[in-house]
Amino acid sequence: MRALQVTTPGTAQVTEIPAPRPAPGEALLRVRYAGICGSDIQTFRGTQPFTTYPRIPGHEFSAEIIEIHGEGAGFAIGDVVTGVPYFQDGTCYSCRRGLINACVHNETMGVHRDGAFQELLTMPLDRLHRAEGVDPRDLALVEPFSIGYHAVLRAEVGESEKVLVLGAGAIGLLTMLSAQTRGAQVWIADVVASRLELAAQLGAAGTIDLSSTTIADVVTSATDGDGFDVVCEATGLPISFTNAIEAAAVGARLVLIGNGTAEVTFNQSILIKKELTVLGSRNSRDVFPTLIELLETGQVDVSAIRTRIVPFAEAQGALEAAAAGSRDDVKVLLEFPPAP
């Protein structure tokens, strides 16, 4: 079978590898769609500190079950599923307290172990979630959707609260949609006009182009100077963190989603003066069923976020373009060929 493999940092190729075989309690999956994520780009660039090589990237996917080894656990051949790509040890202090998303020894598909950029994939049945009536292309977005939704739960976003999302990439837009499901009014900021246009189409209360507008102006125009009740930081950039502090109202909650790599310098007294709550948000926990229900019932439509679909034969070029910093697309999906 074929897989997109990063052999060394900066070098990737579609290559033939042996097909996997499911162990007891696992399913063999034929991948339908897989999304290119920031962590996949880091793996390609060599900036992901936990990646070893060679490595098959990918942790956002939809697939069809083609074989089950052992009891089916409610699944059947032909089911279209997605899967939770984080593997916890179940024994560390985090796991013992139920914080499995922050497992000390977490292994994520595409980083610590091979991921979904391959035609066939095996996964434990207890990590799979079936979806009826959900477009497989949208099902591949459940994992990034879960990142934003988990962050919104962490921040306890409530009805009619004013929320600012910093960053209108896929995670930022899905965070916006997540906050909207909680009844919040959501503004979103970025420097890429096309992404802000998409945010407006998805129902943003307001869009902010930070290349021409200051955070102070945003706070004045959107909140009459009061500040936002919740600020979600989805870029990982140092300037975005300081913008989040400035945009926050007194007593606001800041939730950090973007995985930054640079240090941030700020005066901690402003956190004290505003009595801010600053929350980290890592991976997601137990929200896949909720999000699949939102998609199945049509309460949320994520289809506009998947802005380009690329045949798997062209996967190498798609990954290289994303790693080169292309902003043409929000979410690129790899489309795998059907069964022969």
BELMOBEL-V171506 format. One record per helix or strand of 3 or more residues. SS is the DSSP state (H for helix, E for strand). FROM is the first residue (numbers start at 1). LEN is the number of residues. Records with the same first field share a line. If there is no record, write none. Layout:
# BELMOBEL-V171506
SS->FROM-LEN  FROM-LEN
This chain:
# BELMOBEL-V171506
E->2-7  11-6  26-10  60-9  80-4  107-3  120-5  128-3  162-5  185-6  206-4  228-6  248-9  277-4  306-6  331-5
H->38-8  93-4  100-3  125-3  136-4  142-13  170-12  193-9  215-9  238-10  269-6  288-9  303-3  312-12
